[in-house]
């Protein structure tokens, strides 16, 4: 188990190590599917995963962020059962949203033929993705870092193994179903872990609790959706303007930057948890951010120099055009890193509106710059648009955070960490009373699937 009193950087390093294994699995999936599918088919896969990820965030109504906030504060008004019940309720409309949007984007990009098999695979992918994200954040809230990190890494490795064990040239629906089944299994395993810890995982329909989750969560959609759109909307527009082949090239360019994002993302999740509990100081946050940026600067420089060799070796000469946008996106990741940490501090404080505002700013900049830069400069233009969006997101989040750290939580019934398991049967458990999970920091909810 991870000691919760360690420094932010040390705990973040543990999380990053586990997520690094997951990233290796995702990279393997990208390499395998790049050779299994045509350039257009690979681009269609990227587009479908992007839309599914966005749909899971919109469909969840930001309740994953809201639940982590309430659970961290030990608020008895919101239980795990309430959160799971709401997650199951929003899954069907989210599935419809993702399916319709995916078919529209596929039609624009021309990367795949929309038949009944593809429609069914998209629907299965959408519901599995949403439930996997929601359950993962329940584990984050409960502090089950070791189990959750292992679960995420194992899911990625199993997906890769099943792809390798299947046909050499599978259809696109075949690949989508494999990914979806593994995410569904991840969600089921996460629920089983929570149940064994003594928490009640029986879905509940408590209107008061649902109202609290939605009211607190909807403003967080600005962060969830706005930031993710800023991270992913470039792929959709590259596909729309340049075709599925251009989207495939751009996804490879983004892979290195997304690998770097694991580090600030992990540190940001530690910051979220400690801020919600009122144990994070401004000095500790500044120190962690400075060290983080220094490490990322070195890593980005190495990747920029090695970019031509990496692209040629891992993905083949057909992706040589990815080198220039890759280098630009590495710079963009350096501009984004402080945002990934400080927006989580805002969310931990319960300031979901402020955090959402920073994310919405990124979305607004994306909506203005991508349609201009992508038709003009292609994937390189999308990378420049990302740089502009990320820089403004970081500036707004930093200004919004100001000197707020150090304010104690309003509600604190008991620390939301686990106590030893009770030998008797488990009754319903509310926030702040999990048993057997350990006092670990939360695991970030990473983007699933290959880049």
Steps between C-alpha positions, in 0.01 A plus 500: 500500500606857435561717807263800474745720691766481232574805291287575199781417259575162656137389500460638148802296390336180625182580310698593189683168510178303488348724236822477303437128462151583378651749252735232368198278441322785319808560286506132415134519399578799277787315331294185450192674361714719273607180326165322522295779343540718195597861558135599466383223733756599762379860474140385547603310812664813643188705428268246661709474816515877520124544470440218749732663754325834460160334526591325824590835653189681376273208587636478853394862563820564693376283786832315518670823611212589733505159668871519570448841658216385726669173593826676582317733738318213669160646407230251617240630253659321203578128506671270255164339423356836403791562265481157338123526460534834322779362279278214381213742436700733277666218302220438242460864385879537491520193276251649255693829499832330425356276230333785311804727526737221393300422190500865399877534538562170321287625214708820477837327519411210272718256694246220536164377372219543754322163503305320773811334644681831538197671659466219754871505580493878554206467741672227702820705508312809623328337796811307606716812480263706715462237771875435508568873554234533771612193695865597472424833667313317776823311567687831487269646761544197725880522474561152355801609299693173480200291403363758258836564334555129452149470361558772239833354395359148485212617282735654247719191491203267456369716216838480330521125554155440353582710196820303442321168550225583251502527120792674332264734319187533717208721413452833677192375693706200620761734652236723661325204663828370645573839656143532630490155661824568684373834632178333613708241685704781656182668626370172645832431673501851647152451645610166646798670671274765651253236620773293666619811683166519682336775297145446380505483119125453464380774262267750663260760364516775760379821338669722757838332454463500122416871508814572704716301260354663191502856636864464602592291197349694210736799549785248492396414145680816402818335625423147386355583162674829433846368576439170326365678193812715503703177523299302243303738277809547285479136393137536398571809290811351343283204398224729370730726298783264408331161500547191713859455382600842634331417831706180523824697446400760757411237761853365474640852546291541814612171653830638639330802656234285660772281649648809667154595626498198729736674742311828561174307486616271780628788713176687439294213637706494820443874527124449453477254788713703740323823419160342566629386839649842581858374531671675209698823536573754229876454551473125447303554180754747362791272583337200333419704189857629463652154527240364261579760232874437528452127445264552209738744331774237492265226380348719229844595370606137470177402322525795259851396394404134465167568323606396144648172619208423732236558233684299235582210732171466687245584234673478164604748228137574411474715813806721435278810479432462873845629603438876476162502679648267762770754587247782518273294722787431740528877551124512551527239777746720690247783486222269615674333796426770764133498401472123558620553857328825595158424353492194726568720800201712401283188468616372838392830654157451348548789256376297206371816330844662500668180383233460236552857384864431426404191303233689308754764408712228343196381308422854382855554378487162325175586325653822372850385406463141376257576214745766378834328560409141405388575140801732461784292649346158557626302803766765576225764515307288747812479718541879498135539598562263790791713620281811509214324680723336760684821585177689568352212701804500728490877547130504593525205739797656679321831540182332627689297760665810646566464872212265579700201617502436869124548547370206707208295368154598620393142570725245660326212674805273479793456262392323182753226544456138584494346842565131566236266363217412732461127566120528493275542202516831323209738507457803282800728524499869423779736409794502736443144618661259253666195647806319371610725214797658672590868533636549156481800274262494201578371158441729205246404244714462191382514145432144401600325186778554259589857402 
